[in-house]
């Protein structure tokens, strides 16, 4: 009897996982024709236009950290998640997409690095037996915002 219950639970769990979930893309590294300060300005404007909170840092001001927090499927166009839309987990999740942008002066422009990371939490489950700790593994960047920034600098 227990073997049947375990097998049924395994089938249901596997069936609830998103088949398109994959690992996060590696950081984007490329050469931009703009000087580092101009590339940073363009990236900051593009991130802010996409709804990210942007902070500038670094000795020369050419490092950006940006984040965008959304509940349910609000970051859907920028992330892939282990649990598919329409699942209870998706209905209860909050995601924060973090983007790190660095532009270093380079020959005839700048060397740019863009990296994304996602933290997922499930505030709808807090205080219940289904509580899931916030983590960086249930959702990952799908590379869309990173590619949009690269396109803006090409």
ABEGO torsion letter per residue (X at the ends): XAAAAAAAAAAAAAAABBAABBBBBBBBBBBBABBAAAAAAAAAAAAAAAGBBBBBBEAAGABBBBBBBBBEAAAAAABBBABBBGBAAAAABBBBBBBBBBBBBBBGEBBBBBBBBBBBBBAAABGBAABBBBBAAABBBAGAAAAAAAAAAX
